[in-house]
Amino acid sequence: MAVFCSYSSFDLLALFGGVIFLLYVLFTRHYNYWMKLGVPHIPPSVFRTNIIPLLRHGTPGRLKQLYREHEGLDFVGVFLYDRPILLLRDPGLVRTVLVDDSDVFAGRSVDLKESWDLKALLGPETWWSTREVIDSSFSPDGLEMAFPRLRRCGHDIIERLHGEVFEVREFTIRHTIDVLSSCAFGIQADSFQEPEGTLARLLRRYLEPNTWESFKIKVCSFSPSLCYLLWSDPLEDLKTYIRLKITDQKSGRSPSECILSRFKYKVFLSAGFKTSSGVIGLAIYELSRQPQLQARLRSDIRAALSRHGGGLTYEVLQQMKYLDMLVSETLRKYPPVSCLERRSVRDYVIPGSDVTLKKGCSIVISLLGIHHDPQYYPEPGLFDPERFGDSLSVQSAFLPFGDGPRKCLGKSFGTLVVKSALAHLFQKYEFRPCQEHKIPVTATQENIYLTVHAVE
């Protein structure tokens, strides 16, 4: 009996050792990748420079850390778990990759099912034909057509500010859901009155993945091949509900009149939500800490309104220069997307070097790293809209929506939603920090509690 127990323990130990060995081989099989290419790189180590820093800081934080640690280099080879990725640091090289050579870097490292592929959405084969249709919907004429609905939603949030203390994140999420449902579907979600209503609930499921969905995203970042096994289509219920709702609507407005009917609504939802909800809340938070900035913004808003009879229109909003500066600074300090990733579709020689990236190699750009680099933004932790008073010295150092032909499709719409909400709110109210909230904000997912006061 003792021999059997000893033999079983040995088997278990051997099995455990075999698993550890296989995991080690899995993680280290590419560790000589950058050395073979002659690329400056971090010394590969399974735990010290890879897994532990990624678990401690997350991928965005780790990439920002690596960006800071390699000052003076145009690019550096890094590892995210078992994947070798080239981190670009030089704004000139970034622009070359995203703009001039965008056809080479037309792939993505993680190709989710179409309905979940919120960043890439379209492969290089169908990109240009679909892009033309989508771009027309985000043209100035298309945005001006949508603005009356934004204005109605703006009036609604003014009426919703009851009481002295409110939680900014939930408030801005509900407002953004109302805006998207109105502009994309022509339907009123009424998420303030019915936060658990069908449309609001379905939109939240799509736009705010729960813990399980977030875990699957992380798994896919480690092993893209698992995406198709893990993912279901969260849009099916939403599609069905929208079709029924539009059919039952008695307003006489046909679906073809909705912005939705003119391009893929997943682009609209993703771009609008990710850009709008977080940026609105963080702009309010930053302004609550600096009353002088609030006063200047309010003066800018009211001056523009008074020049045009007091009504807020699309044209009037475009004339609010300080509002534009403030939104740009918020996007600089808190970029909606922390990093950009591309995959080469053919071999590529990095300009100014003798390094040749092989087909399928991934590159990554840390927007957090660039946007917080004191070389381009002195005192990067300081919220200072005056940075955007004049043209930036290095345009490629401001990339909240990416750059080139594959930049964020919803840049104009998302920015318009942010500006409209801020113009409505700060025309009427003043915001101040309160004891319920800790300062400073460290993540866009953190709840923000403020006090609100009406102003004359």
N, C-alpha and C positions, 0 to 999 in steps of 0.2 A: 504493500500500500504506500509506503514511504517513497519507494522507487517511482511509483506511478505519479505521485504528487510532485516529486522532484522533476520527473520528465515533463509533466504538464507545465510547470513553472518555467522550465527551460524553453518549451515551445512558445509560451506567451512572451517571454523575454526576446526570443529570436524574432517573433512576429513584430513586436514593438520596435526592435532595432531595425528590422527591414523597412517598416513604415517611415521611421526617421531618416533612414538612408535615402529612400525614394523621394521624400520631401526635400532633402538636401540637394539631391541631383536636380530636382525640378527647379529649385530656386537658383542654383548656381550654373545651370547649363549654358547661360549666355554671358557669364561674368568676364569672359575674355573678348567680348564683342567690340567694345570701344578701343581696347588695346590693339586689336588687329587692324582697326581702321586708322589708328594714330590720332585719336580724338582725346583731348584733355578730359579726364573723368575722375569721379570720386573713387577711392579704393573700395572695391566691392567687398561687402561683408553681409552675411545673411541677416544678422541681428543688429549690429552696431550702426551701420549706415543705411539699413533698408527697413526691415520690418518694425523695429522698435520706434524709430522716428516717425514712420508713417502712422502707426497706431497712436502715438502720442500727439502728433500735430495734425493728423489728417493729410490727405493729398494736397489740398491748397496750401496749408501751412508749411508742409515739407518743401514744396516747390518754391515758396517764397524764401524759406530758409536757405535752400540751395542757391537761389539767385543771389542772395546777399553774400554768401560765402565765396563766391567766385567773381568778385569784382575785377574788372580789367579784361575778362575773357568775353569774346563774342558769343561763344557757345560752349557747352560742357555736356559730356555724356553722363547720364544718371540712370538709376534703376528704380522702377516702381514695382515692387515685389519681384516677379521674374522677368519683367519686360524692360529691355533697354530703350531709352527714350532720349532724344537730343533736346536739351533745354537751351532755347535761344535767349540771349541777353541784349544784344545790340539792336536798337530801334531800326537802324538802316537795314540790317539783315532781316528783321521781322517784316518790314515793309516789302522787301524783295520777295520773301516767301509767300506772304499773304496777297500781294497785289501783282507784281510782275510775273511771278512763277506760280500763280494760283492753280494753273492747269496741271502742274506736277504734283501739288499737294491737294488733290481733289478728294482724297479718301479720308475716312475717320477710323480711329482705332477700335471703336466699339460700335458695331452696326446692330442696333436694336431693331425689333420689328417696326414696321413703318409707323404704326400708331403711337409708339413710344419714342420714336427717334426725333426728339424735340430740337436737337441741335443741328443735325445734318439734314434730316427730312428727305432729301433727294440725293440720289447717286449722281455721279458725273454724267451718266448717259442721258438723263432726263432733266438735268439741272436748268439749262438755258431756256428751253421752251416753257417750262413751268415758271421760272423766275420772272419772265417777261409779264406773265399774267398777274403774278403776285405783286410785283413792283408797281403796276398800274393802280392797284388798290391802295397802296401806301403813298401815292402821289399827292401833291398839295390839294388837287381837286377832290380826291377820294377822302382825304382827311377833313377837308372843309365840309364835305357832305355829312361826315360822321359827327361833327362838332356839336350840333344842336342836341344830340343825345348825351354827349359829355356834359353839356351845360345843365341839362335837366338833372343828371346825376350829381353834379356839383351843388346845385340848389338843395338837393335832398340831403347831402351830408351836413350842410350848414344847419338844417333843421334837426339833425340827429344828435348834435352836441348838447346833451342835457346833463346838468350836474357839473361839479368842479373837476373831478378826477375821471380820466378815461384811459383805457389801454389802447395804445396807438396801433399795435400790430393787428389785432382783431378788427379794429375800426377800418384800417386801410384795406385789409383783405376783403371785407364785406363790400366796401365801396368798389374795389376792382372787379369783384364778381358781378356786381350790378352793371358796371360799365361794359364788361365783356359780353354779358348776356344780352344787353340792349343793342350794342353796336354789331355784334356778330350774328345774333339770332333774331333781333327785333322783339325780344321777349323780356318782360320785367321779372327779374329773379326775386326782388323784394327781400334780400338777404338780411336786412336790418330787422324787418318785421317777422320774417320766417327763416331764421338762420339754419333750420333743419329741413327747409322745404326741398322738394325733389330736385329742382334745377341747381340750387345752391349746393346741395349735398353731392350731386354728381360732378359738378365743376370742381369742388374741393377734392374729390377722389382723384380726379385727373390731374389737377394742378399741384396738389400737396400730397405726394405719396406718403402712406403711413409707414410705420416702423419696418414692416415686412418688405414693402416695396423699396424702401431706402436701403435695406440690407441687400436686396437683390441687385440694386445698382452697384453697390460696393463689390459684390461677388463678380459682377460682369466686368468691372474695371480690372479685376485680377485675372479673370479668365473669360474673354469675350466669347469663346465658343459655347459657354453655358447660357448665353442670352436667350436663345430660341427655346431652350428647355424650361427656363424659369418664367418667361413672360407670357401673360395673357393680354387681351385687348381691352383696356379700361374704357375705351370710347364707345363700345357697342351699346351699352345702356344709355349713354348720353345721346348718341345718334338717334336711337329709337324714340327717346323722350322728346327731343327737339322736333323730329318729324311730326309726331302726334300733336305737339303743342302748336306748331305753325299751321297744321291742317285745321285745328280747332279754333284758331284765332279768328275773332269776328271783326277785326279792324279793317279788313279789306286790303291789307298790305300783303302782296304776294311775296313768297320767299325770294324771288329773283331780285327784289328791291333791297334785300339785306346785303351787307358787305360779305356775309358768309357765302353767298352764292357765287362770289367772284374769285375765291381762292380757297385753298385748303384751310379749314378753320383751326386745325391743330397748330398751324403756324401762328395764327392770330391769337389763340388762347395762350400758347407758351410765351410768345414774345410780349404780349400785353401784360400778362400776370407777372412774369419774372422781372420785367423792367419796372412795372408800375408799383406794385404793392409794397415791396421792400424799400424802394427809393423814396416814395412819399413819406413813409414812416421815419426813415432815417434823416430825411431833410427836416422834418418837423422836430425831431429830437435834437439835431445840431443847432437849429435856430432857437430852440427853447433854452439853450445854454448861453446864447449870445443875443441879448435883447436888442443891441444896437443893429445887428443884422436884420432882425425882424422888423425894426422900425424902417430901415432903408428899403426892405422888400415891400412893405406896406405902402410906402411913399411911391415906389416905382409902379406898383399895381394901380393905385388910385390916380396917379398922374396920367397913366395910359388910358384909364377908363374915362377920366374927365375930358380928355382930348377928343373922345368919340361919343359923347353924349351919355356916358355911364353904362352902356351895355357891353358885356363881354362877348366878343366874337373871335373867330379864328384869326382874323387879321390883327385885332387888338392884342391878342396873346403873343403874336410874333414880335410885337414892338416892346415887350417887357425885357429889356436888356439885362437888368440885374437878376431877374428870375432865371434867365437862360444861364448866366454865370453860376448861380447858386445850384441849379440842377447839374451842371457840368462838374462842379466841385464834389457834389454828392456821389456822382457816378465815378469820379476819380478815387475818392476815399473808400467807397463801398461798391466796387464793380459788381453788377448782377451775376456775372460769370467770372469765376476766379482765375480760370486758365483756359487757353485755347489749345486744341490738339488737332493735328493733321497727320495723314499718312501719305507717303509718296506712292505714286502709281507707276513710277519708273525710276531708274537710277538718276542721281542728281549730284552734281559737283557744287559744293558750297562756294559761293563767290569769295574770292580773295584767299582761298586756301587750296590745298591739294587733297582735301577729304572728299571722298565719293560715298554718298549715302546710297545704300542698296534699295531696290524696289521693296516696298512694304515697311520701310523704316518709319517710325513715328517721331514727330517733333512736337514740342510743347512750349507754350509761351505763358509765363506767369504774369497775369495782369496785376495781381497783388504786388508782385515784386517790382514791376515797372512803375506802377502808380504810386508806390511808396519808396521810390528810389530818390534820395536827396540830391542826386546829380541833376535830376529833371524837376523835382519838386522840393525846394528847401523846406525844412520842417514838415515832412509829409504827414505827421500825425495831427497837425493843426488844420482845422477846417477854415479855409480862406478862399472865398469866391473870387477875390481879386486876382487870383492866379489866371483867371480866364478873362480878365479885362482887356488884354491885348492878345494877339495871336501867340500860340505857344512856340517856343524856340525849336522844339522837336515834336512835330505833329505825331510821329509814330509812337510817342510816349504816352498818348492818350487813346486807349483802345477799349472802351467799355462795351462796344458792340462788335469788336473785331475790325477787320479792314478788308478791302478788296471785294471782288465780285461775290464772295461767299460770306460776307458779313451779315450780321443779324438782320433778318427781313423786317422785323417790327420796330426798328430803331425809331422811326418817325412817329409811329402810332404810340409806342410806349412812352416816349418823351412827351407827346401831346397830352396823354392821360395824366402824367405827373404834373405838368405845368398847369393844367386846368384845375386839378384838385388843390394845388398850393395857392393858386390865384383866388379861388373861392374862399378857402379857409383863412388866409392871412389878410384878406380884405376886411374880414369881420371879427377875427379873434386874435388873441395873444396867448401863447403857450409858454408854460414855465415848468421846470422840474419839480417833482414832489418826492416826499420821503419814501414812498412805496417803491421807488426805482433806484437801483444802484448805478453809479456812474464810474467809469464810462461804459458804453455799450461795447461788447467784445464780439458779437456775432449778429448777423441779420435776423436770426431766428429767435433772438431774445425778446421777451416782452418788455415794453416800454410804457411806463405810467407817467402821465403828465397832468397838470392842471390847465384848464382852459378858461379864459376870461374874455367877455365881449368888449370890444373897443368901439369908440365913436369915430 
